[in-house]
Amino acid sequence: MELILKQTIDTLGEEGAVVQVKPGYGRNYLIPQGKAVLATKTSMAERDRNMAAIKDRLDNERKGAEFVAKKLSGTTVTITMRSGEDNKLYGSVNSADIADKLAEIGIKIDKRKIMLDEPLKSLGEFAISYKAGYQVIGEFKVLITSLNAQPETPAAAEAEAEAEIEADTEVTEEADAKE
């Protein structure tokens, strides 16, 4: 069965392409979903008239996908999670968590396009791929750190100790004032 695609389908081709598919796939899925039309003489003539507009739209979408991929490259997302022994997380990090963290830093992407084979379940740095569209893949890093083992800086430890001393002094002064 010969069809004209009305939208880009990764496994078949780009919008406006004439493709050969099995009759059941075309008749039961592509045509009812509005993703393709039968390749008749009239539909082919209409496609030829609209081909310039289709090419322009595809070029703009491809440029947008390349822009998103370029924006993502070199980006590192840090996610802090609770962990147990052997650097195992108590939960897992999935594509929705990653998309939320990216949105926090100003990069809004579709979580369904983040290519994770399975959720991340351990601490460390992971290279993640993002399918921006039109055969454009962007890559970024996800760093998962432990919430339990935050290393203290000497200045932070000293400030905490001073705060405890001041609190103890205030409690002692209040007790003396009440007597």
BELUR-V562785 format. One record per residue. RES is the residue in one small letter. OMEGA is omega in whole degrees, 0 to 359 (NA if undefined). NEAR is the number of other ideal C-beta (glycine too) atoms within 12 Angstrom. D_FIRST is the distance of its C-alpha to the first C-alpha in whole Angstrom. Layout:
RES/OMEGA/NEAR/D_FIRST  RES/OMEGA/NEAR/D_FIRST
//
This chain:
m/182/22/0  e/183/21/4  l/172/34/7  i/181/37/10  l/177/33/12  k/175/29/15  q/181/24/17  t/175/24/18  i/187/26/16  d/185/17/19  t/183/15/16  l/182/25/13  g/182/25/15  e/178/26/17  e/179/30/17  g/181/32/16  a/175/26/14  v/185/25/10  v/177/27/8  q/179/18/6  v/176/27/5  k/184/15/6  p/181/15/5  g/180/12/9  y/180/21/9  g/186/26/7  r/186/17/9  n/184/15/12  y/188/20/13  l/182/31/11  i/179/23/11  p/180/13/15  q/180/17/16  g/181/13/16  k/181/26/14  a/173/34/11  v/177/28/11  l/181/24/8  a/176/27/9  t/180/15/11  k/181/12/14  t/179/13/16  s/177/22/14  m/179/19/14  a/178/13/18  e/178/19/19  r/180/27/17  d/178/18/20  r/184/13/23  n/187/19/22  m/180/20/22  a/179/13/25  a/179/16/26  i/180/25/23  k/179/18/24  d/180/15/28  r/179/21/27  l/178/26/25  d/178/17/28  n/179/16/30  e/178/23/28  r/178/22/28  k/177/18/32  g/178/20/33  a/179/27/31  e/178/21/33  f/179/20/36  v/180/29/36  a/179/28/36  k/179/20/39  k/180/23/41  l/184/35/40  s/181/22/41  g/179/14/44  t/175/27/45  t/180/23/46  v/179/34/46  t/179/25/49  i/180/35/49  t/183/21/52  m/173/30/52  r/181/20/54  s/179/26/54  g/181/17/56  e/176/12/57  d/178/11/55  n/177/20/54  k/179/19/51  l/175/27/50  y/176/18/51  g/175/19/48  s/178/22/45  v/180/35/43  n/184/25/39  s/178/28/37  a/178/19/38  d/181/27/42  i/179/39/41  a/178/28/39  d/179/20/42  k/177/31/45  l/178/32/43  a/179/16/43  e/180/15/47  i/173/19/47  g/178/12/45  i/181/28/41  k/179/16/39  i/179/35/36  d/183/20/33  k/181/22/34  r/181/15/30  k/175/27/30  i/187/34/33  m/176/22/32  l/176/25/34  d/179/12/34  e/180/12/37  p/180/22/39  l/186/31/42  k/179/22/45  s/178/24/48  l/176/29/50  g/180/22/49  e/184/18/47  f/174/27/44  a/184/22/41  i/177/37/38  s/179/24/35  y/181/35/33  k/184/25/29  a/179/30/30  g/177/28/27  y/177/27/25  q/177/18/26  v/181/25/29  i/175/24/31  g/179/32/35  e/177/24/37  f/182/33/41  k/174/25/43  v/179/36/44  l/179/23/48  i/181/34/49  t/183/24/53  s/176/24/55  l/184/17/57  n/188/17/60  a/176/15/61  q/181/13/61  p/179/10/63  e/174/12/66  t/179/10/68  p/180/10/72  a/180/10/72  a/179/13/70  a/179/14/72  e/179/13/75  a/179/14/74  e/179/15/74  a/178/15/77  e/180/14/79  a/178/14/77  e/180/14/78  i/179/14/82  e/179/14/82  a/178/14/81  d/180/14/83  t/180/14/86  e/179/14/85  v/180/14/85  t/180/14/89  e/179/13/90  e/180/12/89  a/179/11/91  d/182/10/94  a/181/9/94  k/182/8/94  e/NA/7/97
//
